């Protein structure tokens, strides 16, 4: 450690030297370069983590309209954690080069935007999703009495359902999304007739298809939103890997179960006395 006696007072880092003051005296200290040696396994894990992180950013961008409206402040962390789990389910032999498509993308299903309010706390039905990789994605809702359909706040006059369907190419770090118009359902109506919409996915190629939805409530004829976070909910409801025009289900490696060897014990049998014998 050297004492700095220059005319110009310098504080902080300059090149490979650090200037600072202690007890009224100015000092300068040279930095020593430290090279961090990472193991091969660490480098591979870091590479996989980078791909999961990139996928997180891609999903966050595609679902921005829903995330900005329905998510809590910890959603990004839950999304990233889920993508890391998905990548880590990929084959060990690909470690360091694993993509999201190598893992179990179905882990994205039921990921909630707002951890405080699950969707089923606000609506009683779940959309039916039909996927034809060579044709269309169709989402339908059944008809039923409106009073049995929602759990709305007291002053609500309508429920609003929003959907977003995204096709991702994680290896190319891009994707595309489509949104149907928002569905407004009057709470003053006697019944909801049901309905459906379809989106073409025939030319999507090898991809990951992800579908999400959200629900909130409005009041008055101006459709003003009820700004109570307890009545905002959303989640991912479908996530599938499409390869060569088919939905590919992830297969976890089979666990090898070693059967325990059967053991036999030699035991001495009882000899029972005849009636009347006293055992003397």
N, C-alpha and C positions, 0 to 999 in steps of 0.2 A: 504494500500500500504506500503510495507517495502523496506528499502534500502538494496541492496545486497552488502556485504562487503567481499565476498569470495576472495581467492587468484586467482583462475582460473576464467578468464573472460568468461562468458557465454552470448550468445545473441540468442534470439529466444525462442521457446517453448520447454520445457523439462517436460514431464509428464503432470501434471495439473498446472504447473507454467510457467509464461512467464517472461523472462529476457530481460531488455532493458536499454538504457542509455539516460538520460535527463539532460542537463546543466552540463555535466561532472560527474554526479553521476549515479551509477548503481542501478537499482531497480528490484524488483521481485514482481510479482503479481499472485495470485492464480486464476485459472479459475473456474467459477461457472458453473456447469452443467445445461443446459437448455433443457428441454424436450418439443418437439413440439407436441402439441395435435392436430391431424387432425380429422376433422369431418368424419362421415361415408361416406357422399357424396364425400368429397375430396379424400378419400382412393379409392373409386370406380372409380372416374375419373382418378386417377393416374394409376390404374390397366389397364383401357381401353387404356390410353395413352401408356403404356408399350407395349401392344399388337400391337398398330399401329406402334410404333417405331421398333419393331421386324420385322413386315411385310415390313417396309421401307428398312431395311437392307437386307432382303431376295430378294426383287425385284431388289435392286441396285446390288446385287451380280449376279443374273441371267442375267440381261441385261447389265452387265459390258462392253462387247464388243461394244455395241451401245452407251451406256452412255459416255464412255471414248472418243469416236470419235465425237459424235454429240451434247452433252449437254453443256450448259453454266454453269457458276459458281453458279447459284442459283437453279439449277434443284433439288438438294437434298432437299432443303427447300420446294419447290412446291410439290414434291412427298410426303414428310412427312405430309404436310398440307392436301393433298388430302386423304391420308390414315386415318388421324384423323377424317376428315369429314365422311368418309365411316363408320368407327367404330361407330361414334356418331349417324348415321342414324339407327343403330340397335335398337331393342325394349328397352324401358326404364326399363322394368322388368328384363332385363339381365344386367343392368349397373353394371360394375365391373367385368363382365365375358364375355363381348362382343368380338367376333372375327370379323375379316374382312368379313367372310362369312355370318355374321348376318346382314350386311349392304348392301348398294347399290354399288356393285363393278363396275357398269357401269360408275361411276364418274371418273374412271381412263381413260376412252376413251377420246381421243383428247388431252391428256396431252402432251405438246410439250417438247422436249429435249432442243431445242434452242429457247428461248423466242423472240429472235431478228429476226428469220427467220422461219415462218411457212412453212410446207411442200408444201402447195398449191401455194407458191410463186416460187417454183422450178419445180413442175410437175403438169399437168392439170388433171390427173386421180386419182381415189381412188381404191385400190384393192377391189375386191369382195371376201368376206369370207363366206364360207359354212362350218358349223359345224355339224357333226353327232357324238354325244357323244358316240355312240356304234360302230363307224367306224373311219372315217378320218376327219382331218381338211384340207380343200382345199382352197388355195389362188390363184386367177386368175387375170390376167391383160388383158384388151381388146387390140386388134390390132388397130393401127391408124398411120397416117403419122407422122414421127419423128419430123418434124418441128412444129407440133401442140401439141407435147407431153411435151416438156420441155421449161424452161426459163434459158438457160445455160449462163455462162460467155463467153466472146468473144473468148478466145483461147481454149475452151473445145472441145475435140474430142469424148468423151464418157461420159455417165451417169452410175452411179453405184447404184443399189438398193440392200439394205441389209434387211433381215428379221430375227426376232427371235421369237420363239413361246415357251412359258413357262407354265408349269402346276405347281400350287402351292398348298401345303397343310399347310395353315397358322397355324392351330391348332397344327401341329406336327413340325412346324418351318423348313420345308424342301420343296424341289421341284425338278423339272428336266426341262431342256430346250433342244430344238433342233433348229439348224440353217441350212437352205438350203444354197447352194453355192451362192456367190454373183452374181447378174445378171448384166452383162455389156452390155449396149446398145449403139451401135455406132451412133453418131450424124451425121455421113456422109451417113448413109443409108437412102433410100427413105422412108421406112416404117418399123414399128415394128409389127411383125406378131401376137403378143400376146402370152401368155403362162400361165402355172399354175404349182403348185407343191402340193403334198399331204403329210401329216404326220399322222401316226396312233395315235389315242388317245383312242382306244377302251377299254383299260385296265387301264385307269387313275383313275377310282373310283370317289368319291366325291372330287371335287377340284375346283380351280379357274383357268380358262384358260385366259392367257393374250398374246396378239400379238402386236408386235411393228415393225416399219420399219424405215429406214433412207435412205437418198439420198445425194450423193456428185458427183463431176465431176472430170475427169482426162484429161490429154492431152498427146500427143505423143504416140508412139507405146509401150513405156515402162509402160504405164498406171500410170504415175506419178500423184499423187493427186494435185489438185489446192488448195493451202492452204489459202483460203480466207473464213473466218468464215461466210460470208454472203451467201455462197453457200453450207453450211452444215445444214441439217434439218432432224428432225426425230420426231416421236410421237408414242404414244400407240393408236392403231386403233381398238382394240377389247378387251373386258374384260367381261367374263361371268362366272356365278356360275353354276357348274354342280353337280347335286344331283340325285342319283339313275338312272344314264344314261339319264337324261333330263336337258335341260337348264332351270334354275329357274330364273324368272324375279322378281326383288325386288318390293314389294308392299308397298308404303308409307301409313301410317295410314290415314284413311279418316278424313277430317276435318268436324266437326259438325257445320253446318251453321244454325243459329237461324233466322228464318224468322221474319221480322218486322210485327207487327200487323197492319192491315189496319185501317186507321182512317177515320171517316166521319165527315164532318162539316155541320152544319145547316146554310144555308145562305138565306137571304131575296131576293126574286125575284123582278126584275124591273117591274113596271107597266108603260107601254108606253102610252103616250097621243094619243088621236084620232087626225086625221088631222084637223087643224083649231083651235084647242085649244091652248091658249097662256099660259096655266099653272097658270092663276090668280085664 
